Amino acid sequence: MTAYLGLGSNLGEREEHLREGLRLLRNSLKLIRLSSIYETEPWGYTDQPPFLNLVCEMETDQMSHQVLDAAKEVERRVGRSPTFRYGPRVLDIDLLLYGDQVISTASLTVPHPGMAERAFVLVPLAEIASTQVHPVFGLSVGELLAQAPGVDGVRQWGPPLELSSTAQTPGD
């Protein structure tokens, strides 16, 4: 199954937190593609530092809730501690899309419920998957991006991260 995950960090060594998060995710998911890194102003609660964001395409044979559990464990291992909604984070990982599935449980909603209005998600997602169709709206990521507010506030910060070839990827 193809899963798209969004990663963000706005505390400490932001790029290193993203890199470590990806390294740890690769212990259970196979990395297929990685977007550039983008810097954005915080969304929701604005009195905090800017975020670095990226999106990755992963391949997995895990169920959606297992992917979410793995992401939350990676956040914890990188140093995320509980805070308030939309507050500053060492690392935040969101499951954006899981194949073409629509999932609504107490702990997981896929597609991610706010992604269609969040340029900081759509810009990096469109870079690697512009033709991917949102299973609820029936529009491609590129079409959603064309309608999204705040696109001008998403600035490319750097190229896709170079990841160590020594990191383990399932099947290696």
BABARO-737688 format. One record per residue (C-alpha): x, y, z. Coordinates in steps of 0.001 Angstrom, whole numbers, plus 524288, in hexadecimal, padded with zeros to 5 digits. Layout:
% residues N
XYZ ...
END
This chain:
% residues 172
800008000080000 804B580DB37FD10 804338174B8084D 8076F825C68081E 80C6C82B98814C5 80EC4839D18181B 819D183D2F8215E 81BE084A2882822 824EF84FCE83266 8264185D4683876 82EA585B2A84481 83D4A85979845BC 844CF853AB83A5D 8390D852F78315A 83FD084CB2825AA 846698429482E39 8396A83F1283490 8339483CCE82704 83F4C834AC82303 83EA682C5782F5C 82FFD82A9A82DD2 831C68259B81FFB 83CD781CAD82424 8344D8169A82E9C 8287281585825B1 830E680DDE81C2D 83217803318266F 824067FF41823A2 8203B80606816E0 826E48066B809AB 82A09814368050A 826338164B7F6CC 826DC825147F4D2 82A16830FB7FCDE 8265D83F247FA75 82EEB84AF67FC2C 82EBF851AA8095C 825E785D7680AD6 82590867D281568 8187D86D2B819B7 81302875C78242F 80BA386E5E82EC0 7FD6686B2082C7C 7F2E486B13836F4 7FB0A870AE8420D 8040187B0B83C5D 80C6B87F2E84805 817368755184542 822CD8737383C01 821038701482D90 81FF5861E882965 827E3859E081FFA 81ED285096818AD 820418459480EF3 8182F83A61809A3 81C9382C8E806FB 816A58218C7FF40 818358148880610 814C6806A580273 80FB77FDA180D0A 8089B7F0F980F8A 804237F62B81CC6 7F6267F9F081FC9 7F3418087D820DD 7F2828085F82FBD 7FFCA8018A8302E 8059E80C488279E 7FFDA8166E830D3 8052A80F3783CB1 812AC80E8783663 8123181D2383372 80E6E8207B84173 81960817D2846A8 8231D81EC583DB5 81E5C82BFC8429F 8208B8277785097 82E11821F884DAE 8325B82EA984728 82E328362685341 8203F83AC1851BC 8195D83CDC85E8E 80AF983FDE860B5 8070A84DFB85EBC 7FAD08556A85B01 7F3D18549384DE2 7FB9985AEC842DC 8069985DD584C65 8153285D238499A 81A9F84FB38468D 827C68493B84565 821818403A83B53 813C483E938363E 8102D8339082CE9 802CF832EB82689 7FD4B827E981E51 7F7DC82FA9812DD 7F3718250E80970 7F3168164C80A4F 7F0DF811317FC90 7E36A815627F848 7DD4A811B280540 7D41081A1580D36 7D56B816FF81BAD 7CE1681CF48270A 7D07D8176F8348E 7D20F81D72841FB 7E0DE81DB684045 7E2C781F6E8319A 7DCAE8271482682 7E20282519818C7 7E32F82CD481052 7E8868363281A69 7DCD383EF481D5B 7E37484C2081B76 7ECCB849488106B 7E49C84F7680590 7E58085CD180C2C 7F3AF85C1A81069 7FD78860F58067B 808B885C3480EFF 803D484E5E80C47 7FF44850057FE42 80B7D856A77F8DF 814F284B9D7FC79 80AAE8413C7F986 8085E846FF7EBFA 81708846CA7E97D 8172A837EE7EA49 808F7834277E79E 801B383EE97E06B 7F8D98354B7D947 7F54682D737E57A 7E68A82E917E735 7E0A0832447F44D 7D709827117F6BB 7CC9C82FBD7FCEB 7CD0983BCF7F43A 7D03C834CF7E784 7DA3883F487E418 7E8AE83D6E7E1C5 7F287842F57EB5A 7F65B84CBC7E0C7 7E839851277DF7C 7E6E7852807EE33 7F37485A677EE96 7EE44863B47E41E 7E2C6866A77ED37 7EA2E8671C7FA16 7EC1D8739A801E9 7F999877C280679 801F5871B27FBCB 80A7387DF27FB47 80E6787B878096E 814CD86E6E80634 82318870BA802D9 82C3B866467FDD1 836C68652680822 83F2B85A5F8029A 83FCB84E817F9BF 83B25841057FDEA 8433A83BFD8093D 84EB78334680669 84CB48275E80EC2 8579D81E778130C 8587F8124780AD3 85B3080ACA81763 84D4080CF381C31 84550800A781B95 83A2D7FFA4811F4 8310D7F3F881263 835517EA1680846 8437C7EECF807F3 
END
